[in-house]
Structure formats: structure tokens, C-alpha cells
Amino acid sequence: MSEEKILKDLQKSVLEYDSAGAVSAAKAAIAAKMDPLKAVEKGLVPSIETIGDKFEKMEIYLPELMLAADAMKSALALLLPLIPKGSKGAKATVVIGTVQGDVHEIGKNIVSSLLMAGGFNVIDLGVDVKTTVFIDEAKRNSAGVIGASALMSSTIGSQKDIVDFLVSSRDRKKYAVLVGGGPTTKEWAKEIGADGCGMTAVEAVALANKFSKGR
Ligand code: B12
């Protein structure tokens, strides 16, 4: 099967809330030895963004949003483990999670996989992670980088809380703080005093490389 057809099938499966279709398209991508990151970023991501736009315009509702996310997650479960892992321990430890009150994990999981592929030791704290847990786990694991994902305007404030907490405990210089997720911007990162904002998983890895040097 051609790459073009596989990408179309991946796109279609999310748009049509078709988990079985997503699994068979992901299997076809694997059989065709397609770059798993390409399958994710060119096949699945554009469709989940279309779904988000439709949800915002109230053309679809929460049940459809959930079904589309399920289809995407079914394909990701097969594709993300195939992103090759870099040699572990070669680089800094990154503690990453989705902030408190926020359960969006798809983007954070892609970033985690790519950081691992880039040779980072990744501690993924999951979703709905309290500010103090990010910091306690960063300390416990001697991390150099804290990554905080937030997808909603109501939850990005927790990214600021992480920076503020580190400042008030005089630990700010110990960790690079990277932020990301839908509503975050470079301006926001600057405003809250974070070290950087990654708009894509590839950018997230570049930032982790830049800011983990010497940590
Ligand atoms: C899928 C989805 C869901 C799924 C999530 C499933 C899951 N397990 O993750 C479900 C159905 C559960 C869901 C629920 C809700 N959702 Co929702 N959801 C989405 C949707 C469609 C896609 C998100 C996504 O996965 N994008 C794809 C990934 C690849 O992109 P990404 O997350 O941005 O990540 C990339 C970059 O940002 C970056 N990145 C991400 N994290 C990090 C971290 C670091 C450190 C770095 C450097 C980079 C980085 O790299 C990633 C890879 O390229 C978005 C729409 C959208 N366009 O974002 C709405 C959206 C985020 N959801 C929204 C809403 C409102 C909700 C609900 C409140 C709905 C409701 N009424 O209940 C709930 C919230 C529940 C909660 N408490 O969190 C709104 C938020 C509006 C806002 N601005 O506040 C959005 C924007 C939809 C909309 N347009 O209205 N949602």
C-alpha cells in the first residue's frame, strides 16, 4: 500500500471515530516500514485538530470528541513504541506531565516518546499532575528539565505555578522549565519565566537538548 493511501486511512479513521480502522491503518504503516513519527504527525495529528475545530464550532459534541481521541490513541499505542529509543542515561532526566485539572495526554505522550528517542531519561508523571508533584519528582530523580503540558486556557496557569514555586523555593536555577500544549505560546513562556515553549514534539526535543546542557 502506498504511503499516501496509509496517511489518508489514518486521517479518515480519526475523522470517522473508527478505532478498528485506526488500528488497521497503523498496522499498514508498520508493514510498509513508514517512519512512525510521520504516520503520527501527518496521518493522525491533522485529523484530531480538525476534530477540535469542529468541537469548538459545536458541529460535534463531547462523545464524538472522545471517540476520535480513542481512535487516535489506538493507533498511537502501536506507533509510538516503534519510535527508536536513544541510549538511556546518555542525557539529562526529564520529568514531564500534564498539569493539574487537565487530562489531555496525546501530545505529551508524543513528546515523551520523542525525548526517549533523543536519549533522554524520561519520567512521565501522566495527567492531572499537581505542581508540587512535578517539583518533588524532579528533585527525587535529579532531573535537569521539567516539561509541563497544558491544553486548556483554564489550566495553563499551572505552568506559571511551577515556575513561581521554583522561584520561591530558590530552586529555579536547578531546572529548565519547558511548556507546551495547544494554548501555550512563546510569549506566554516568556511572560511566566519558563525557559521555552515547544509547538511540536521535535521542537520540544531541540529545547530539551539546548537547556539540559550542563545539568
Ligand atoms: C483529544 C481532545 C480531548 C480528549 C483527550 C484525550 C486524551 N486522552 O488526551 C478528551 C475527549 C478526553 C478531551 C476532553 C476535554 N476537552 Co479536549 N480536546 C482534544 C483535542 C481535539 C485534541 C488535543 C490533542 O490531542 N491534540 C494533538 C496533539 C498532538 O497536540 P498537542 O497536545 O498540542 O501537543 C503537541 C504540541 O502542543 C507539543 N506539546 C504538547 N505538550 C507539550 C509539553 C512540552 C513540555 C513541550 C515542550 C511541548 C508539548 O507537542 C505535541 C506534539 O506535536 C483538542 C483540540 C486541539 N486542537 O488541541 C481539544 C481541546 C483541547 N479540548 C477542549 C475542551 C474544552 C475539553 C473539555 C473541557 C470538554 C468537556 N466539555 O468536557 C474536556 C477537558 C477534560 C479535562 N479536564 O482535561 C478545548 C480547550 C479549550 C481551551 N482553550 O480551553 C479544545 C481546544 C477543543 C476546542 N477547540 O474547544 N479533549
Residues whose N, C-alpha, C, O or C-beta is under 5 A from the ligand:
A	BS01	B12	V45 I48 E49 I51 G52 D53 F55 E56 L65 M66 A69 G101 D102 V103 H104 E105 I106 G107 K108 I110 V111 G147 A148 S149 L151 M152 S153 S154 L178 V179 G180 G181 G182 P183 C197 G198 M199 T200 A201 A204
